Amino acid sequence: MSESESEKQEAQMDYYKEALEKVMTERNDLKTKVLKYELLGGELAQLDDDEIMNQLEDRKKKSRRSAADIDRHFFCSFTNCKKAYGTEASLIQHQRLKHGQNNGMDAYFRI
């Protein structure tokens, strides 16, 4: 690779890095605005970012069941697979991803 080609590649990489940084900044700004909107129940707020972050920290995290608490009534029927799931949807997802099983609905959803 010649020196000019190398410089071109480097310039392209710099361009993409700058563009990515700009997109990430815009994304974070939008995320903050959405959170601000949700926190106030849809009312437009005049809070600054520090106040928003304080309110977000005060929110409680949604409690979830631990894996041990899930009743597993749906078992994988494939040979040598001992997996069990709490919902039929989880079992179907497992079979589709791990065993390549197609239940015939894929063609229905492909439009």
C-alpha positions as CSV (number, residue, x, y, z in Angstrom):
1,M,0.0,0.0,0.0
2,S,1.4,3.4,-1.0
3,E,1.8,6.3,1.4
4,S,-1.0,8.3,-0.2
5,E,-3.4,5.3,0.0
6,S,-2.5,4.9,3.7
7,E,-3.2,8.6,4.3
8,K,-6.5,8.3,2.5
9,Q,-7.5,5.4,4.7
10,E,-6.4,7.3,7.8
11,A,-8.4,10.3,6.8
12,Q,-11.5,8.1,6.2
13,M,-11.1,6.5,9.6
14,D,-10.9,10.0,11.2
15,Y,-14.0,11.1,9.4
16,Y,-15.9,8.0,10.5
17,K,-14.7,8.4,14.1
18,E,-15.9,12.0,14.2
19,A,-19.2,11.1,12.6
20,L,-19.7,8.3,15.2
21,E,-18.9,10.6,18.1
22,K,-21.4,13.1,16.8
23,V,-24.1,10.4,16.5
24,M,-23.4,9.1,20.0
25,T,-23.6,12.6,21.4
26,E,-27.0,13.2,19.7
27,R,-28.2,9.8,20.9
28,N,-27.3,10.6,24.5
29,D,-29.0,14.0,24.2
30,L,-32.2,12.3,22.9
31,K,-32.1,9.6,25.6
32,T,-31.9,12.3,28.2
33,K,-34.8,14.2,26.7
34,V,-36.9,11.0,26.6
35,L,-36.1,10.2,30.2
36,K,-37.0,13.7,31.2
37,Y,-40.3,13.4,29.4
38,E,-41.1,10.0,31.0
39,L,-40.1,11.1,34.5
40,L,-42.7,13.9,34.5
41,G,-45.5,11.8,33.1
42,G,-45.4,13.4,29.7
43,E,-45.2,17.0,30.8
44,L,-42.4,19.0,29.3
45,A,-39.9,19.8,32.0
46,Q,-37.5,22.6,32.7
47,L,-35.1,20.4,34.8
48,D,-31.4,20.4,34.2
49,D,-29.5,17.3,33.5
50,D,-28.2,16.9,37.1
51,E,-31.7,17.0,38.5
52,I,-32.8,14.4,36.0
53,M,-29.9,12.1,36.9
54,N,-30.8,12.5,40.6
55,Q,-34.4,11.5,39.9
56,L,-33.3,8.5,37.8
57,E,-31.0,7.2,40.6
58,D,-33.9,7.4,43.0
59,R,-36.1,5.1,40.8
60,K,-36.2,1.6,41.9
61,K,-35.1,-1.2,39.6
62,K,-37.8,-3.5,38.5
63,S,-37.7,-6.7,40.6
64,R,-37.4,-9.9,38.6
65,R,-37.7,-13.5,39.6
66,S,-34.4,-15.3,40.0
67,A,-33.7,-18.3,37.7
68,A,-34.3,-20.7,40.6
69,D,-37.8,-19.3,41.2
70,I,-39.1,-20.1,37.6
71,D,-41.3,-23.2,37.3
72,R,-40.0,-25.0,34.3
73,H,-42.8,-27.1,32.7
74,F,-41.6,-26.9,29.0
75,F,-38.9,-29.4,28.1
76,C,-36.8,-29.6,24.9
77,S,-37.6,-32.8,23.1
78,F,-34.4,-33.0,21.1
79,T,-32.0,-35.9,21.8
80,N,-29.4,-35.2,24.5
81,C,-30.9,-31.8,25.2
82,K,-31.9,-31.4,28.9
83,K,-33.1,-27.8,28.7
84,A,-36.4,-26.8,30.4
85,Y,-38.2,-23.4,30.2
86,G,-40.9,-21.5,32.1
87,T,-42.8,-20.5,29.0
88,E,-43.6,-22.1,25.7
89,A,-42.3,-19.1,23.9
90,S,-38.9,-19.5,25.5
91,L,-38.8,-23.2,24.5
92,I,-39.7,-22.3,20.9
93,Q,-37.0,-19.7,20.8
94,H,-34.4,-22.1,22.2
95,Q,-35.4,-24.8,19.6
96,R,-35.2,-22.3,16.8
97,L,-31.9,-20.8,17.8
98,K,-30.1,-23.9,19.1
99,H,-31.6,-26.7,17.0
100,G,-32.6,-24.9,13.8
101,Q,-36.2,-26.0,14.2
102,N,-38.8,-24.2,12.1
103,N,-42.4,-24.4,13.2
104,G,-43.7,-23.3,9.9
105,M,-44.7,-19.8,11.1
106,D,-41.5,-18.2,9.8
107,A,-42.8,-18.1,6.2
108,Y,-46.0,-16.5,7.5
109,F,-44.2,-13.6,9.2
110,R,-41.8,-13.0,6.2
111,I,-43.5,-10.5,4.0
